[in-house]
Amino acid sequence: MFDFTLSTSEEICAELGRRLRARRLMQEWSQLELAQRAGLSVGTIKNMEGKGQASLESFVQVVAALGLADDLGELFRIKMVSIAAMEQAEKANRQRAPRRSSK
């Protein structure tokens, strides 16, 4: 099993590329078919799968084309593991009120 916490960013990108390739193959799509469904070039798909290189926008387009967009919903969601974490999350959502105008 791949350990994201002990991996470099390059290793993580390569692993994500491999996983996207595996999902494409499970759906029995060629790289050309995925590229067309995602609105990208075949070269972009090859770079993503082979080298783990793509823009964030291209990555999201491929994820959506593969029907995996719901999986993105849990990324970076703040997990409430304690009351202190809940309080910190609440502070992160707060915004300053506009200044009162002095008359």
Beta strands, then each sheet from edge to edge (+ up, - down):
end
